Amino acid sequence: MKIEFVATPSPELDARVIAVPAGANPRLEENERALAEGAASAARFDGEAGAMVEIFVQREQGIGRLILLGVGGADEADMEKAGGALVARFQMAGIDTLSLDLSDAGATARGAARLAGAAAQRDWRFDVYRTTLTDKQKPTLDRIEIAGAPDGTDAEWRDVDALTQGLELTRTLVSEPANILYPESFVERCRHLEELGVELTILDEAQMRELGMGALLGVSQGSVREARILAMRWNGAGDSGDPDIAFVGKGVTFDTGGISLKPGAGMEDMKWDMGGAGAVAGAMKALALRKARANVIGVVGLVENMPDGNAQRPGDVVTSMSGQTIEVINTDAEGRLVLCDVLTWVQRTHRPRTIVDLATLTGAMIIALGHEHGGLFANDDSLAEELLAAGRASGDALWRFPLSPAYDKLIDSPIADMKNVGPRGAGSITAAQFIKRYVDDGVRWAHLDIAGMVWADKPGATHDKGATGFGVRVLDRLVRDTVEG
């Protein structure tokens, strides 16, 4: 969908939208006022963010739509909610263009841009494999013109548009089925980032074997699909020194659980077990498109976890790239085995001062937080606060959990340096404790368990049911606030 900022609303358009702050009375044409006020009163419209009143009015060229769109307090979150609600309502309403007037909205430039971004983000759909859609099931809205935006909105929109394109990449990767998206094809889907100035490094299984990545390769060995590591480097600070920050993503393109096989019901959802890797790829695209003034590297470990005759068994012991040994108690606790080798590689190769990893790691996180927050673990209080602030500002909400030696001892193994699962209790915490053992001294590290957030069973402000793109916004905001800021 095209977003266009204009000086004045187009009078010839049939669908006109007026943004109305909470408690305000919109400025209307004389012939519209009585009808609009009556409709607003009947609908108990008070300008709440995302609330709408639609009426049909007589115009010179015929009957047209007049829509009152509530923007609440006109802060960024309310503007975003309003933009998403507008598209959700009219995406398939038979309208091709909406004219939105923000003149009296009281919005900042950033708020206006976020409204536009939410509209574009809510418009995203994944209809690639749907061949029998009727005309009424197909989107008709393909353009929104926005008038009355404050000065500076164009510059803010360039950044929000970059973020939106990053979100679209993530959502597409997460939505693709596992017969289409697997480690090698994930890499190919990211090749276009080179055109934006992102430097790609790809490791195949032979290279990983030479480096001693026994943990990651143990997960992959049951699949006919070869594993890959994809590193995406953006040097936006103008030098080629060590990156300011590294993002690491779990990329299990399909997770059967391996020999510790998952129940059949719902297993199709495990195509999105690469949601952390998808978020890293989308964030790197957003940073490159907006030419972020930061040196950032995103590294994803890409594997498929399958249960064939060569698959890893419960009880096997593997040696990670770090040299630490792992007793594999449960082959369905595979994400941490992937992350530990990727973490070791990025630290030895690129020496970042800060690392944030993202993973759809544990079902226990969904039990704890449902689908409202991602879990946050960190070895550094300042990094934790930076991420919590970035989550609040971006809309990707996070909630911090503890790390403690009291939990760490739960993953000690009697025959190896550690085991890959602890007892039933505190499952998300012991998973984070496992990953922490692979973080070098002096490196600020945070782990985001986003198991409940990458896929939604109900629409949200900026997404429909399905892939959400969670993680892209918080990573982009973290870079903006702490590296570029």
Secondary structure as the mmCIF struct_conf table of DSSP 4:
data_model
#
loop_
_struct_conf.conf_type_id
_struct_conf.id
_struct_conf.beg_label_comp_id
_struct_conf.beg_label_asym_id
_struct_conf.beg_label_seq_id
_struct_conf.end_label_comp_id
_struct_conf.end_label_asym_id
_struct_conf.end_label_seq_id
STRN STRN1 LYS A 2 VAL A 6
BEND BEND1 ALA A 7 THR A 8
TURN_TY1_P TURN_TY1_P1 PRO A 11 GLU A 12
BEND BEND2 ASP A 14 ASP A 14
STRN STRN2 ALA A 15 VAL A 20
TURN_TY1_P TURN_TY1_P2 ALA A 22 GLY A 23
HELX_RH_AL_P HELX_RH_AL_P1 GLU A 30 ALA A 42
TURN_TY1_P TURN_TY1_P3 ALA A 43 ARG A 44
TURN_TY1_P TURN_TY1_P4 ALA A 49 GLY A 50
STRN STRN3 MET A 52 ARG A 59
TURN_TY1_P TURN_TY1_P5 GLU A 60 GLN A 61
STRN STRN4 GLY A 62 GLY A 70
TURN_TY1_P TURN_TY1_P6 GLY A 72 GLY A 73
BEND BEND3 ASP A 75 ASP A 75
HELX_RH_AL_P HELX_RH_AL_P2 GLU A 76 PHE A 90
TURN_TY1_P TURN_TY1_P7 GLN A 91 MET A 92
BEND BEND4 ALA A 93 GLY A 94
BEND BEND5 ASP A 96 ASP A 96
STRN STRN5 THR A 97 ASP A 101
TURN_TY1_P TURN_TY1_P8 SER A 103 ALA A 105
HELX_RH_AL_P HELX_RH_AL_P3 ALA A 109 ASP A 123
TURN_TY1_P TURN_TY1_P9 VAL A 128 TYR A 129
HELX_RH_3T_P HELX_RH_3T_P1 ASP A 135 GLN A 137
BEND BEND6 LYS A 138 LYS A 138
STRN STRN6 ARG A 143 ALA A 147
BEND BEND7 GLY A 148 GLY A 148
HELX_LH_PP_P HELX_LH_PP_P1 ALA A 149 PRO A 150
TURN_TY1_P TURN_TY1_P10 ASP A 151 GLY A 152
HELX_RH_AL_P HELX_RH_AL_P4 THR A 153 SER A 175
BEND BEND8 GLU A 176 GLU A 176
TURN_TY1_P TURN_TY1_P11 ALA A 178 ILE A 180
HELX_RH_AL_P HELX_RH_AL_P5 PRO A 183 ARG A 189
TURN_TY1_P TURN_TY1_P12 CYS A 190 CYS A 190
HELX_RH_3T_P HELX_RH_3T_P2 ARG A 191 LEU A 196
TURN_TY1_P TURN_TY1_P13 GLY A 197 GLY A 197
HELX_LH_PP_P HELX_LH_PP_P2 VAL A 198 VAL A 198
STRN STRN7 GLU A 199 LEU A 203
HELX_RH_AL_P HELX_RH_AL_P6 GLU A 205 LEU A 211
TURN_TY1_P TURN_TY1_P14 GLY A 212 GLY A 212
HELX_RH_AL_P HELX_RH_AL_P7 GLY A 214 SER A 220
TURN_TY1_P TURN_TY1_P15 GLN A 221 GLY A 222
BEND BEND9 VAL A 224 ARG A 225
HELX_LH_PP_P HELX_LH_PP_P3 GLU A 226 ALA A 227
STRN STRN8 ARG A 228 ASN A 235
TURN_TY1_P TURN_TY1_P16 GLY A 236 ALA A 237
BEND BEND10 GLY A 238 ASP A 239
BEND BEND11 GLY A 241 ASP A 242
BEND BEND12 ASP A 244 ASP A 244
STRN STRN9 ILE A 245 ASP A 255
TURN_TY1_P TURN_TY1_P17 GLY A 258 ILE A 259
BEND BEND13 SER A 260 SER A 260
HELX_LH_PP_P HELX_LH_PP_P4 LEU A 261 PRO A 263
BEND BEND14 GLY A 264 GLY A 264
TURN_TY1_P TURN_TY1_P18 ALA A 265 GLY A 266
HELX_RH_3T_P HELX_RH_3T_P3 MET A 267 TRP A 272
TURN_TY1_P TURN_TY1_P19 ASP A 273 MET A 274
HELX_RH_AL_P HELX_RH_AL_P8 GLY A 275 LEU A 289
TURN_TY1_P TURN_TY1_P20 ARG A 290 LYS A 291
BEND BEND15 ARG A 293 ALA A 294
STRN STRN10 ASN A 295 ASN A 305
BEND BEND16 ASP A 308 ASP A 308
TURN_TY1_P TURN_TY1_P21 GLY A 309 ASN A 310
BEND BEND17 ALA A 311 ALA A 311
TURN_TY1_P TURN_TY1_P22 PRO A 314 GLY A 315
STRN STRN11 VAL A 317 THR A 319
TURN_TY1_P TURN_TY1_P23 MET A 321 SER A 322
BEND BEND18 GLY A 323 GLY A 323
STRN STRN12 THR A 325 GLU A 327
BEND BEND19 ILE A 329 ILE A 329
TURN_TY1_P TURN_TY1_P24 THR A 331 ASP A 332
HELX_RH_AL_P HELX_RH_AL_P9 GLY A 335 HIS A 350
BEND BEND20 ARG A 353 ARG A 353
STRN STRN13 THR A 354 ALA A 359
HELX_RH_AL_P HELX_RH_AL_P10 GLY A 363 LEU A 369
TURN_TY1_P TURN_TY1_P25 GLY A 370 HIS A 371
BEND BEND21 GLU A 372 GLU A 372
STRN STRN14 GLY A 374 ALA A 378
BEND BEND22 ASN A 379 ASN A 379
HELX_RH_AL_P HELX_RH_AL_P11 ASP A 381 SER A 394
BEND BEND23 GLY A 395 GLY A 395
STRN STRN15 LEU A 398 ARG A 400
HELX_RH_AL_P HELX_RH_AL_P12 PRO A 405 ASP A 408
HELX_RH_3T_P HELX_RH_3T_P4 LYS A 409 ILE A 411
BEND BEND24 PRO A 414 ASP A 417
STRN STRN16 MET A 418 LYS A 419
BEND BEND25 ASN A 420 ASN A 420
BEND BEND26 ARG A 424 ARG A 424
TURN_TY1_P TURN_TY1_P26 GLY A 425 ALA A 426
HELX_RH_AL_P HELX_RH_AL_P13 GLY A 427 LYS A 436
TURN_TY1_P TURN_TY1_P27 ARG A 437 TYR A 438
BEND BEND27 VAL A 439 VAL A 439
HELX_LH_PP_P HELX_LH_PP_P5 ASP A 440 ASP A 440
TURN_TY1_P TURN_TY1_P28 ASP A 441 GLY A 442
STRN STRN17 ARG A 444 ASP A 449
TURN_TY1_P TURN_TY1_P29 ALA A 451 MET A 453
BEND BEND28 VAL A 454 VAL A 454
STRN STRN18 TRP A 455 ALA A 456
BEND BEND29 ASP A 457 LYS A 458
BEND BEND30 ALA A 461 THR A 462
BEND BEND31 LYS A 465 LYS A 465
STRN STRN19 GLY A 466 ALA A 467
TURN_TY1_P TURN_TY1_P30 PHE A 470 GLY A 471
HELX_RH_AL_P HELX_RH_AL_P14 VAL A 472 LEU A 478
HELX_RH_PI_P HELX_RH_PI_P1 VAL A 479 GLU A 484
#
